């Protein structure tokens, strides 16, 4: 199943962006744990947690306050994500969240992707007695 998201480039030349670095940050499980606990980034900015896992995975291991945006209704859910807060995106393993983080960054969001996805965070949380 594929998803088509209509992206609008601004007037700037975007013809050679294939080799450009992504406009989002990558964070590790330790920083993600701090964000989950406090609801803010290291700079004190409020965050929105965008969980790309399927509903059954979220039900098994929920994170309070996260917005669940599985693949099917993603385009509709992205319209509801506030631009006024940092957005931390995560999925099960990390690859899909990078794609969505890039889409959000292109749309002007301050966004970070959790490296290794929820699986990495869960392993970290369990090894540190947070789960």
C-alpha positions in Angstrom: 0.0 0.0 0.0 1.4 3.4 -0.9 0.6 6.8 0.3 0.5 9.9 -1.7 1.1 13.2 0.1 0.8 16.4 -1.9 3.9 18.4 -1.1 4.1 22.1 -2.1 7.6 23.6 -2.5 8.0 27.3 -1.8 9.5 29.6 -4.5 13.0 28.4 -3.7 14.9 26.2 -6.1 14.5 22.6 -4.8 15.7 20.8 -7.9 18.9 19.4 -6.3 17.8 18.2 -2.9 18.5 14.5 -3.3 21.9 14.8 -1.7 21.0 17.4 1.0 21.0 16.5 4.6 17.5 16.0 6.1 16.0 19.1 7.8 15.1 17.1 10.9 17.1 15.9 13.9 17.8 12.3 14.9 17.5 11.6 18.6 18.4 8.5 20.6 16.3 6.5 23.2 17.9 8.4 26.1 16.7 11.8 24.8 13.4 10.3 23.9 12.9 9.0 27.5 13.6 12.5 28.8 11.0 13.9 26.3 8.4 11.3 27.3 9.0 12.1 31.0 8.9 15.8 30.7 7.0 16.6 27.6 9.7 19.0 26.4 12.9 19.0 24.5 16.3 19.8 26.0 15.7 23.4 25.1 12.4 23.4 27.1 10.2 23.5 24.0 6.9 21.6 24.3 6.6 18.5 22.1 4.0 16.5 20.2 4.7 12.8 20.1 3.6 11.3 16.7 3.3 7.5 17.0 3.3 5.8 13.5 2.9 2.3 14.9 -0.3 0.3 14.1 -3.1 0.6 16.7 -2.5 -3.0 18.1 1.2 -2.1 18.8 0.1 1.2 20.5 -2.5 -0.8 22.6 0.2 -3.2 23.7 2.8 -0.5 24.6 1.1 2.9 24.7 2.8 6.3 25.4 0.4 8.6 27.1 -0.5 11.7 25.1 1.0 10.5 21.8 -1.0 11.0 18.6 -1.4 7.7 16.8 -1.0 8.1 13.0 -0.8 4.7 11.3 -0.1 4.5 7.6 -3.7 4.4 6.3 -5.0 7.7 7.6 -1.6 9.4 7.8 -2.3 12.3 5.4 -5.5 13.2 7.4 -3.7 13.0 10.7 -0.8 15.1 9.7 -3.1 18.0 9.1 -3.9 18.0 12.8 -0.3 18.0 14.1 0.4 21.5 15.6 3.2 23.5 14.1 3.7 25.5 17.4 5.5 22.6 19.1 8.4 20.3 18.4 7.2 17.0 16.9 9.0 13.8 17.8 8.2 11.1 15.3 8.7 7.4 15.9 7.5 4.1 14.4 8.3 0.5 15.3 11.8 0.4 13.9 12.7 3.9 12.8 12.8 3.9 9.0 9.2 5.1 8.4 9.5 7.8 11.0 12.4 9.3 9.1 10.3 9.5 6.0 7.5 11.3 7.8 9.9 13.5 9.7 11.3 14.7 6.3 7.8 15.4 5.1 7.0 17.4 8.2 10.4 19.3 8.0 9.6 20.2 4.4 6.3 21.6 5.6 8.0 23.9 8.2 7.8 21.8 11.4 10.5 21.6 14.0 10.8 17.8 14.0 13.0 15.0 15.3 13.0 11.2 14.5 13.7 8.6 17.1 16.6 6.5 15.8 15.8 2.8 16.0 12.1 3.6 16.6 9.9 2.5 19.4 11.8 -0.8 19.7 15.0 1.0 20.6 13.2 3.2 23.1 11.5 0.2 24.7 14.8 -1.7 25.1 16.3 1.5 26.6 13.4 2.0 29.0 13.4 -1.6 30.1 17.2 -1.6 30.8 16.8 1.6 32.8 13.8 0.5 34.8 11.5 3.0 33.1 9.0 0.5 31.6 
